[in-house]
Amino acid sequence: MFRVSIRLLAKERVVVLCTGNSCRSHMAEGLINKFLGSRYEAVSAGTKPTGYVHPLAIKALAEVGADISNHHSKHTDDIKGEYELAITVCDNALQGKPEWLDNSVHISFEDPADATGSEEEQLAVFRAIRDQIKDKIVPFLSTRTTSSQKRFTSTTTLESVQDYYGKVLNTNKDLKTTACTAAGRPPLLIRDIIKTIPKEVNEKFYGCGTPIPTALSGLTVLDLGSGSGRDAYIASALAGSAGKVIGIDMTDEQLEVAKRHVDEFSKTLGHAPNMTFQKGYIEDIRGAGVQDGTVDMVLSNCVINLSPDKPAVLQGAYDCLKVGGELYFSDVYCDRRLPQEARDNEVLWGECISGALYIEDFIRESQKVGFADPRVLEVSEIVVQDPELANICGNARFYSITYRLFKLPEMLETKCEDYGQYALYKGTIPGSPHTYVLDDHHVLEKNKPFLVCGNTAAMLGEDGVSWLSPHFEIVGDRSVHYGLFDCSPVASASSSAPAPSPGGCC
């Protein structure tokens, strides 16, 4: 087994200024840190601070999950330091901002503290200003290229990825490594679906696995970096008429292919179209129109490594998932951090090699956003076929790994704990009538009791929270604790490639 790591970008420091530092600037600070916290660190201050934070500002922010109850009113002198950007949110602050804040933008809002009437009427004004701040400042910052992103890449920009996949590659036969071609053979059920997918969609597919669970009936599925749409088309067939599939991609050429065949494929399935494709960036899932807590399953196939802001992708995936949902994805990982020459190579970037995730950092970042116990499902080694590119990579070894990250807040622990529980698989998952593989060391046979730790019990359906719960029965609860659970991985069958360590405690 393997662990997954990530190249982290430094957060950019932003200061928000108003006059009194009691309402608007605090709301902006809270919203930036809430929705863009993986990219920005925001503080706020006032040119003439009032000395308090308005309680209705605190209440309005709490309604959208942003806690500013510990904020206090500050003078600009109190926060003097180095900031990449200042945002003034009132005209007086624009006139009175200190000279040391030379890089600034002005986005002005009415002062909600001027509202009159009952507390509920005043709160309605605070809510309106809160929403205006969110609708103006958050999109502005989310589409802005930070200085850390500029430092991170020269030729390896989002534009070069768009060009590589939209213009340089004609079909998957043009690839120079095995990274962006499917690893291993998909299950029979999925192979049968692939045969029905239009030829152009299949030929434009670039992926490093088949990260698609088969039990998607009736679920809402999000495909990050959907490309030509092949995985979304598979998910569409599995989700059925009661399900919904959304694909997000930034490449116009790929989106055109994906959209072109939707009606044709839906007729093949015998139901109305249940999938849509939207232009957007996987670093800004919310900006692409996907709201928090609305998705059962997030898929991604060899795409996250192409992102210059991987923590933002993980955070966005966690936020858009319902409790009990899952990020189920394949990507490219490396056994070390790559040298700068490899990271700056445009072809290696487009081939998913330059952005390969080094494992330990990814585990930490996943746990930071809430995916407490990442599980490895499949591993296969990737070969850099081009001699010149192989020389740039040196002794680094690359792997395609399918990971499973469950959103189960307050149910997953940092260690595998033993509560005497066991799971029974009902045999109801399509394509798996006799056996279900949760990960590389949890294989459950139908109706056979299988001892599980608390984390595995939660993933399989304890208390009916996980999306897998209809297919499993969990026997026992957590009322009695028996110490640590032996959740050691089964030894790797391959002797030629080092197996990655499992995420979390398992």
RASULDA-V562075 format. One record per backbone hydrogen bond with DSSP energy under -0.5 kcal/mol. CO is the residue of the C=O (numbers start at 1). NH is the residue of the N-H. Records with the same first field share a line. If there is no record, write none. Layout:
# RASULDA-V562075
CO: NH  NH
This chain:
# RASULDA-V562075
3: 359
4: 363
6: 8
12: 41
13: 84  85
14: 43
15: 87
16: 45
17: 89
18: 47
19: 48
20: 50
22: 54
23: 27
24: 28
25: 29
26: 30
27: 31
28: 32
29: 33
30: 34
31: 35
32: 36
36: 39  40
39: 12
40: 42
41: 14
43: 16
45: 18
46: 76
52: 54
54: 57  58
55: 59
56: 60
57: 61
58: 62
59: 63
61: 64  66
62: 65
65: 67
66: 68
68: 71
74: 46
75: 78  79
76: 79
77: 80
81: 83
85: 15
86: 88  105
87: 17
88: 107
89: 109
90: 94
91: 95
92: 96
93: 97
98: 101
100: 102
102: 104
103: 86
105: 88  107
110: 112
111: 114
112: 115
118: 122
119: 123
120: 124
121: 125
122: 126
123: 127
124: 128
125: 129
126: 130
127: 131
128: 132
129: 133
130: 134
131: 135
132: 136
133: 137  138
134: 139
136: 140
137: 141
138: 142
139: 143
141: 144
144: 146
146: 150
147: 151
148: 152
149: 153
155: 157
157: 161
158: 162
159: 163
160: 164
161: 165
162: 166
163: 167  168
164: 169
171: 174
172: 175
176: 385  386
178: 181
180: 207
187: 191
188: 192
189: 193
190: 194
191: 195
193: 196  197
194: 197
198: 202
199: 203
200: 204
202: 205
203: 172
210: 212
214: 216
216: 219
219: 221  244
220: 296  297
221: 246
222: 224  299
223: 226  248
224: 301
226: 229
229: 233
230: 234
231: 235
232: 236
233: 237
234: 238
235: 239
236: 240
239: 218
240: 243
244: 221
245: 276
246: 223
247: 278
248: 225  226
249: 280
250: 252
251: 255
252: 256
253: 257
254: 258
255: 259
256: 260
257: 261
258: 261
259: 262
261: 265
262: 266
263: 267
264: 268
265: 269
266: 270  271
274: 245
276: 247
278: 249
281: 284
284: 288
285: 288  290
286: 289
289: 291
291: 294
295: 322
296: 326
297: 222  299
298: 328
299: 224
300: 302  330
303: 306
304: 307
309: 312  313
310: 314
311: 315
312: 316
313: 317
314: 318
315: 319
316: 320
317: 321
319: 293
320: 294  295
322: 325
324: 467
325: 407
326: 298  328
327: 329  405
328: 300
329: 403
330: 302
331: 401
332: 357
333: 399
334: 359
339: 342  343
340: 344
342: 345
344: 346
345: 349
346: 350
347: 351
348: 353  354
349: 352
353: 356
356: 358
357: 5  334
358: 362
359: 4  363
360: 364
361: 365
362: 366
363: 367
364: 368
365: 369
366: 370  371
370: 372
374: 503
375: 404
376: 440
378: 402
380: 400
382: 398
383: 178  385
386: 390
387: 391
388: 392
389: 393
390: 394
393: 396
397: 335
398: 382
399: 333  401
400: 380
401: 331  403
402: 377  378
403: 329
404: 375  406
405: 327
406: 408
407: 324
408: 411  412
415: 417
416: 485
417: 419  454
418: 482
421: 452
422: 475
423: 450
424: 473
425: 447
429: 432
434: 446
436: 438  444
439: 442
442: 438  439  444
444: 436
445: 425  448
447: 449
450: 423
452: 421
453: 457
454: 458
455: 459
456: 460
457: 461  462
461: 464
462: 465
466: 469
468: 471
469: 472
471: 426
473: 424  475
474: 476
475: 422
483: 418
485: 487
500: 2
503: 506
